[in-house]
Amino acid sequence: MRVLKIQVNNHLKIVLITSVIWLLSACQMAYTPVQNTAMFELMPVPTELNNGGWLEKFEFSGVVEQSMLVSTEFVKPMISVAALSFEGVPLTQLQFDTHTQQLTTSNTLEIDLDGKKIIYDMQSAFWPLTSLEQSINEHCRVVELTVDGQVTRRFYRNEILVREITYTGALTQLIEFEQKYRLKIERLEEY
């Protein structure tokens, strides 16, 4: 009888432990982490940028360290971007149709660059503030401040600073707090 009681207690413990493990597994599968959605919808090419472009030096730091030359051209409704290494080796080319939101991209040298992320960063830094304010999503806001002659653009999600962009002459610095990266952009030429 005592042996039977010990076996029942052990069997009950195994069932209980198995149930707890199953419950924890079910909770983990049901939990989906919150994805940080875009703070604004991608926008059309502003009139003042149409039929123009620029050449810039990009320096990324964060998850990946990368430097490149980037040429961008605007012809409504298209944004065309070509990124090259400093040695002139093509890294990526993309075309983004701002009306259809269709992205055509080709990456080389196994460097996987997110084309829409490139457009998103570009628009957050260089599109007019009024365009950003009109396209901003719910629970987000953008503020532009000028302190001692330096312009700073700040993006907030639920009143938490998530992105800050500072402009100093031809140099633009973007800090992305949610995704933990920095981008330094030096404008070399405008046309």
Short mmCIF file of the C-alpha atoms (twelve columns), coordinates in Angstrom:
data_MODEL
# 
_entry.id   MODEL 
# 
loop_
_atom_site.group_PDB 
_atom_site.id 
_atom_site.type_symbol 
_atom_site.label_atom_id 
_atom_site.label_alt_id 
_atom_site.label_comp_id 
_atom_site.label_asym_id 
_atom_site.label_seq_id 
_atom_site.Cartn_x 
_atom_site.Cartn_y 
_atom_site.Cartn_z 
_atom_site.pdbx_PDB_model_num 
ATOM 1   C CA . MET A 1   0.000  0.000  0.000   1 
ATOM 2   C CA . ARG A 2   2.846  2.370  0.868   1 
ATOM 3   C CA . VAL A 3   4.520  1.592  -2.476  1 
ATOM 4   C CA . LEU A 4   1.274  2.381  -4.299  1 
ATOM 5   C CA . LYS A 5   0.968  5.734  -2.457  1 
ATOM 6   C CA . ILE A 6   4.558  6.708  -3.395  1 
ATOM 7   C CA . GLN A 7   3.906  5.755  -7.041  1 
ATOM 8   C CA . VAL A 8   0.690  7.832  -7.101  1 
ATOM 9   C CA . ASN A 9   2.531  10.826 -5.580  1 
ATOM 10  C CA . ASN A 10  5.324  10.498 -8.163  1 
ATOM 11  C CA . HIS A 11  2.775  10.097 -10.959 1 
ATOM 12  C CA . LEU A 12  0.879  13.184 -9.696  1 
ATOM 13  C CA . LYS A 13  4.135  15.193 -9.589  1 
ATOM 14  C CA . ILE A 14  4.979  14.189 -13.168 1 
ATOM 15  C CA . VAL A 15  1.493  15.154 -14.379 1 
ATOM 16  C CA . LEU A 16  1.690  18.467 -12.490 1 
ATOM 17  C CA . ILE A 17  5.170  19.306 -13.829 1 
ATOM 18  C CA . THR A 18  4.128  18.329 -17.370 1 
ATOM 19  C CA . SER A 19  1.022  20.528 -17.068 1 
ATOM 20  C CA . VAL A 20  3.078  23.511 -15.882 1 
ATOM 21  C CA . ILE A 21  5.567  23.059 -18.728 1 
ATOM 22  C CA . TRP A 22  2.711  22.770 -21.244 1 
ATOM 23  C CA . LEU A 23  1.066  25.916 -19.811 1 
ATOM 24  C CA . LEU A 24  4.325  27.891 -20.021 1 
ATOM 25  C CA . SER A 25  4.871  26.704 -23.595 1 
ATOM 26  C CA . ALA A 26  1.330  27.704 -24.562 1 
ATOM 27  C CA . CYS A 27  1.799  31.158 -22.995 1 
ATOM 28  C CA . GLN A 28  5.070  31.627 -24.857 1 
ATOM 29  C CA . MET A 29  3.469  30.679 -28.181 1 
ATOM 30  C CA . ALA A 30  0.531  33.027 -27.536 1 
ATOM 31  C CA . TYR A 31  2.873  35.919 -26.685 1 
ATOM 32  C CA . THR A 32  3.974  37.854 -29.723 1 
ATOM 33  C CA . PRO A 33  6.406  40.686 -29.065 1 
ATOM 34  C CA . VAL A 34  5.236  44.133 -30.056 1 
ATOM 35  C CA . GLN A 35  6.677  45.100 -33.410 1 
ATOM 36  C CA . ASN A 36  7.634  48.744 -33.646 1 
ATOM 37  C CA . THR A 37  5.581  49.930 -36.549 1 
ATOM 38  C CA . ALA A 38  6.562  52.822 -38.747 1 
ATOM 39  C CA . MET A 39  5.893  56.236 -37.242 1 
ATOM 40  C CA . PHE A 40  4.668  57.595 -40.575 1 
ATOM 41  C CA . GLU A 41  3.508  56.318 -43.933 1 
ATOM 42  C CA . LEU A 42  5.970  56.575 -46.810 1 
ATOM 43  C CA . MET A 43  5.262  59.740 -48.789 1 
ATOM 44  C CA . PRO A 44  5.419  61.029 -52.370 1 
ATOM 45  C CA . VAL A 45  8.409  62.986 -53.643 1 
ATOM 46  C CA . PRO A 46  8.033  66.626 -52.573 1 
ATOM 47  C CA . THR A 47  7.805  69.149 -55.407 1 
ATOM 48  C CA . GLU A 48  11.036 70.862 -54.321 1 
ATOM 49  C CA . LEU A 49  13.003 67.597 -54.724 1 
ATOM 50  C CA . ASN A 50  11.502 66.539 -58.064 1 
ATOM 51  C CA . ASN A 51  14.053 66.223 -60.901 1 
ATOM 52  C CA . GLY A 52  16.934 66.618 -58.471 1 
ATOM 53  C CA . GLY A 53  19.268 64.439 -56.488 1 
ATOM 54  C CA . TRP A 54  22.284 64.258 -54.266 1 
ATOM 55  C CA . LEU A 55  25.441 62.319 -53.558 1 
ATOM 56  C CA . GLU A 56  26.120 61.455 -49.925 1 
ATOM 57  C CA . LYS A 57  28.532 59.555 -47.735 1 
ATOM 58  C CA . PHE A 58  26.699 57.203 -45.329 1 
ATOM 59  C CA . GLU A 59  28.232 55.739 -42.177 1 
ATOM 60  C CA . PHE A 60  26.108 53.203 -40.256 1 
ATOM 61  C CA . SER A 61  26.927 52.079 -36.753 1 
ATOM 62  C CA . GLY A 62  25.011 49.716 -34.523 1 
ATOM 63  C CA . VAL A 63  24.251 46.103 -35.366 1 
ATOM 64  C CA . VAL A 64  26.280 46.439 -38.574 1 
ATOM 65  C CA . GLU A 65  29.175 48.797 -39.301 1 
ATOM 66  C CA . GLN A 66  29.011 49.955 -42.907 1 
ATOM 67  C CA . SER A 67  30.175 52.967 -44.914 1 
ATOM 68  C CA . MET A 68  29.162 53.721 -48.482 1 
ATOM 69  C CA . LEU A 69  28.556 56.368 -51.096 1 
ATOM 70  C CA . VAL A 70  24.878 56.829 -51.938 1 
ATOM 71  C CA . SER A 71  23.459 58.543 -55.004 1 
ATOM 72  C CA . THR A 72  19.755 59.441 -54.857 1 
ATOM 73  C CA . GLU A 73  17.601 60.798 -57.689 1 
ATOM 74  C CA . PHE A 74  13.986 61.973 -57.577 1 
ATOM 75  C CA . VAL A 75  11.674 61.883 -60.584 1 
ATOM 76  C CA . LYS A 76  8.024  61.762 -59.512 1 
ATOM 77  C CA . PRO A 77  6.838  59.267 -58.468 1 
ATOM 78  C CA . MET A 78  10.168 57.396 -58.336 1 
ATOM 79  C CA . ILE A 79  13.027 57.515 -55.874 1 
ATOM 80  C CA . SER A 80  16.152 55.842 -57.272 1 
ATOM 81  C CA . VAL A 81  19.065 54.968 -54.990 1 
ATOM 82  C CA . ALA A 82  22.449 53.453 -55.843 1 
ATOM 83  C CA . ALA A 83  24.929 52.589 -53.094 1 
ATOM 84  C CA . LEU A 84  28.612 51.970 -53.788 1 
ATOM 85  C CA . SER A 85  31.613 51.104 -51.684 1 
ATOM 86  C CA . PHE A 86  34.317 53.771 -51.536 1 
ATOM 87  C CA . GLU A 87  36.223 51.649 -54.066 1 
ATOM 88  C CA . GLY A 88  33.294 52.009 -56.513 1 
ATOM 89  C CA . VAL A 89  31.893 48.486 -56.077 1 
ATOM 90  C CA . PRO A 90  28.058 48.461 -56.399 1 
ATOM 91  C CA . LEU A 91  26.339 47.379 -53.142 1 
ATOM 92  C CA . THR A 92  22.659 47.930 -53.863 1 
ATOM 93  C CA . GLN A 93  20.310 49.639 -56.262 1 
ATOM 94  C CA . LEU A 94  16.682 50.350 -55.586 1 
ATOM 95  C CA . GLN A 95  13.735 52.072 -57.147 1 
ATOM 96  C CA . PHE A 96  10.729 52.984 -55.054 1 
ATOM 97  C CA . ASP A 97  7.437  54.058 -56.597 1 
ATOM 98  C CA . THR A 98  5.846  56.321 -53.997 1 
ATOM 99  C CA . HIS A 99  2.378  55.988 -55.554 1 
ATOM 100 C CA . THR A 100 2.181  52.184 -55.617 1 
ATOM 101 C CA . GLN A 101 4.662  51.615 -52.733 1 
ATOM 102 C CA . GLN A 102 6.385  49.074 -54.990 1 
ATOM 103 C CA . LEU A 103 10.080 48.529 -54.326 1 
ATOM 104 C CA . THR A 104 12.491 47.054 -56.854 1 
ATOM 105 C CA . THR A 105 15.889 46.264 -55.397 1 
ATOM 106 C CA . SER A 106 19.072 44.375 -56.211 1 
ATOM 107 C CA . ASN A 107 21.792 43.740 -53.651 1 
ATOM 108 C CA . THR A 108 25.299 42.508 -54.364 1 
ATOM 109 C CA . LEU A 109 28.165 41.151 -52.276 1 
ATOM 110 C CA . GLU A 110 25.696 39.421 -49.925 1 
ATOM 111 C CA . ILE A 111 24.918 42.751 -48.233 1 
ATOM 112 C CA . ASP A 112 21.235 42.647 -47.414 1 
ATOM 113 C CA . LEU A 113 19.944 46.207 -47.150 1 
ATOM 114 C CA . ASP A 114 16.263 46.850 -46.465 1 
ATOM 115 C CA . GLY A 115 15.197 49.208 -49.252 1 
ATOM 116 C CA . LYS A 116 12.054 50.475 -47.516 1 
ATOM 117 C CA . LYS A 117 14.108 51.179 -44.398 1 
ATOM 118 C CA . ILE A 118 16.497 53.276 -46.518 1 
ATOM 119 C CA . ILE A 119 13.535 55.257 -47.920 1 
ATOM 120 C CA . TYR A 120 12.031 55.596 -44.416 1 
ATOM 121 C CA . ASP A 121 15.293 56.975 -42.977 1 
ATOM 122 C CA . MET A 122 15.680 59.338 -45.936 1 
ATOM 123 C CA . GLN A 123 12.146 60.675 -45.608 1 
ATOM 124 C CA . SER A 124 12.380 61.113 -41.826 1 
ATOM 125 C CA . ALA A 125 15.547 63.187 -42.279 1 
ATOM 126 C CA . PHE A 126 14.969 65.137 -45.496 1 
ATOM 127 C CA . TRP A 127 11.248 65.416 -46.233 1 
ATOM 128 C CA . PRO A 128 9.587  68.689 -45.216 1 
ATOM 129 C CA . LEU A 129 8.246  68.770 -41.666 1 
ATOM 130 C CA . THR A 130 4.722  69.530 -42.916 1 
ATOM 131 C CA . SER A 131 4.727  66.328 -45.017 1 
ATOM 132 C CA . LEU A 132 5.836  64.305 -42.011 1 
ATOM 133 C CA . GLU A 133 3.193  65.860 -39.774 1 
ATOM 134 C CA . GLN A 134 0.477  65.005 -42.322 1 
ATOM 135 C CA . SER A 135 1.665  61.377 -42.612 1 
ATOM 136 C CA . ILE A 136 2.412  60.693 -38.935 1 
ATOM 137 C CA . ASN A 137 0.668  57.662 -37.422 1 
ATOM 138 C CA . GLU A 138 -1.460 57.548 -34.294 1 
ATOM 139 C CA . HIS A 139 0.403  57.876 -30.975 1 
ATOM 140 C CA . CYS A 140 3.409  59.363 -32.786 1 
ATOM 141 C CA . ARG A 141 4.588  62.918 -33.275 1 
ATOM 142 C CA . VAL A 142 7.493  64.807 -34.767 1 
ATOM 143 C CA . VAL A 143 8.942  68.052 -33.419 1 
ATOM 144 C CA . GLU A 144 11.608 70.262 -34.965 1 
ATOM 145 C CA . LEU A 145 13.623 72.560 -32.697 1 
ATOM 146 C CA . THR A 146 16.336 75.114 -33.349 1 
ATOM 147 C CA . VAL A 147 18.731 75.632 -30.455 1 
ATOM 148 C CA . ASP A 148 21.785 77.872 -30.876 1 
ATOM 149 C CA . GLY A 149 21.403 77.681 -34.653 1 
ATOM 150 C CA . GLN A 150 21.364 73.861 -34.765 1 
ATOM 151 C CA . VAL A 151 18.189 72.205 -36.048 1 
ATOM 152 C CA . THR A 152 17.060 68.982 -34.375 1 
ATOM 153 C CA . ARG A 153 14.129 66.827 -35.451 1 
ATOM 154 C CA . ARG A 154 12.696 64.475 -32.801 1 
ATOM 155 C CA . PHE A 155 10.253 61.624 -33.284 1 
ATOM 156 C CA . TYR A 156 8.161  60.355 -30.382 1 
ATOM 157 C CA . ARG A 157 6.057  57.212 -30.009 1 
ATOM 158 C CA . ASN A 158 3.705  57.278 -27.012 1 
ATOM 159 C CA . GLU A 159 5.656  60.328 -25.778 1 
ATOM 160 C CA . ILE A 160 8.943  58.361 -25.755 1 
ATOM 161 C CA . LEU A 161 11.806 59.709 -27.869 1 
ATOM 162 C CA . VAL A 162 12.578 57.029 -30.469 1 
ATOM 163 C CA . ARG A 163 14.519 58.919 -33.162 1 
ATOM 164 C CA . GLU A 164 16.579 62.101 -33.168 1 
ATOM 165 C CA . ILE A 165 18.083 63.813 -36.190 1 
ATOM 166 C CA . THR A 166 20.506 66.735 -35.940 1 
ATOM 167 C CA . TYR A 167 21.641 68.916 -38.822 1 
ATOM 168 C CA . THR A 168 24.990 70.693 -38.840 1 
ATOM 169 C CA . GLY A 169 25.750 72.184 -42.241 1 
ATOM 170 C CA . ALA A 170 26.263 69.336 -44.722 1 
ATOM 171 C CA . LEU A 171 26.294 66.747 -41.912 1 
ATOM 172 C CA . THR A 172 23.142 64.979 -40.721 1 
ATOM 173 C CA . GLN A 173 23.214 62.576 -37.774 1 
ATOM 174 C CA . LEU A 174 20.320 60.191 -37.134 1 
ATOM 175 C CA . ILE A 175 20.054 58.214 -33.893 1 
ATOM 176 C CA . GLU A 176 17.454 55.432 -33.845 1 
ATOM 177 C CA . PHE A 177 16.859 54.488 -30.189 1 
ATOM 178 C CA . GLU A 178 14.337 51.637 -30.691 1 
ATOM 179 C CA . GLN A 179 16.410 49.741 -33.238 1 
ATOM 180 C CA . LYS A 180 19.738 50.830 -31.747 1 
ATOM 181 C CA . TYR A 181 21.642 52.255 -34.675 1 
ATOM 182 C CA . ARG A 182 23.212 55.515 -35.814 1 
ATOM 183 C CA . LEU A 183 23.506 56.945 -39.258 1 
ATOM 184 C CA . LYS A 184 25.851 59.764 -40.211 1 
ATOM 185 C CA . ILE A 185 25.125 61.346 -43.594 1 
ATOM 186 C CA . GLU A 186 27.460 63.838 -45.225 1 
ATOM 187 C CA . ARG A 187 26.017 65.622 -48.252 1 
ATOM 188 C CA . LEU A 188 28.780 65.792 -50.866 1 
ATOM 189 C CA . GLU A 189 26.848 67.219 -53.813 1 
ATOM 190 C CA . GLU A 190 23.339 68.347 -54.792 1 
ATOM 191 C CA . TYR A 191 22.076 68.555 -58.345 1 
# 
